[in-house]
Amino acid sequence: MKKGIHPQMQWISYVTQDGRLMHAMMTKIHHVGNVYHFRAKRQMAESLGQIAKFKRRYGQENAEDAAK
């Protein structure tokens, strides 16, 4: 950590409703699963937002073809 930054600050990653991944500096209030944030970005994005809506509507196969 750099000097002058609040000691309990952390970068958190979250996915907005439209499926974009956002990073924000927040105080460390509770222990969010860092592994969840850093490892599961794509799974998280696919479970939320437009991608999930698309998959529910058109099915898994079509979504994979469209992603390529």
SVG drawing of the C-alpha trace seen along z (x, -y; Angstrom):
<svg xmlns="http://www.w3.org/2000/svg" viewBox="-36 -11 40 36">
<polyline fill="none" stroke="black" stroke-width="0.4" points="0.0,0.0 1.1,-3.5 1.7,-6.0 -1.3,-8.2 -4.0,-5.7 -6.5,-4.6 -5.1,-1.4 -8.4,0.4 -9.0,-0.5 -9.2,2.2 -10.0,2.5 -13.2,4.4 -14.5,5.6 -18.2,5.8 -20.4,6.4 -23.1,3.8 -26.5,4.8 -25.5,4.4 -22.7,6.9 -19.7,4.5 -17.0,5.1 -16.3,2.1 -13.5,1.5 -13.9,-0.7 -11.8,-1.7 -13.8,-0.9 -13.2,-0.6 -12.7,2.9 -15.9,3.2 -16.4,7.0 -14.3,9.8 -15.7,10.2 -14.3,13.3 -11.3,11.9 -11.0,15.2 -14.6,14.7 -13.8,11.3 -10.6,12.0 -11.0,15.6 -14.7,15.6 -15.0,12.3 -16.2,14.0 -18.6,16.4 -19.9,13.5 -20.4,11.4 -22.2,14.4 -24.5,14.9 -25.5,11.2 -26.6,8.6 -27.2,8.8 -25.2,12.0 -27.4,13.9 -30.6,12.5 -29.3,13.5 -28.5,17.0 -31.8,17.5 -33.6,16.2 -31.6,18.0 -29.9,20.9 -26.4,21.8 -25.2,23.0 -26.2,19.8 -24.6,17.6 -21.3,19.5 -21.4,19.2 -22.1,15.5 -19.2,15.0 -16.7,16.3"/>
</svg>
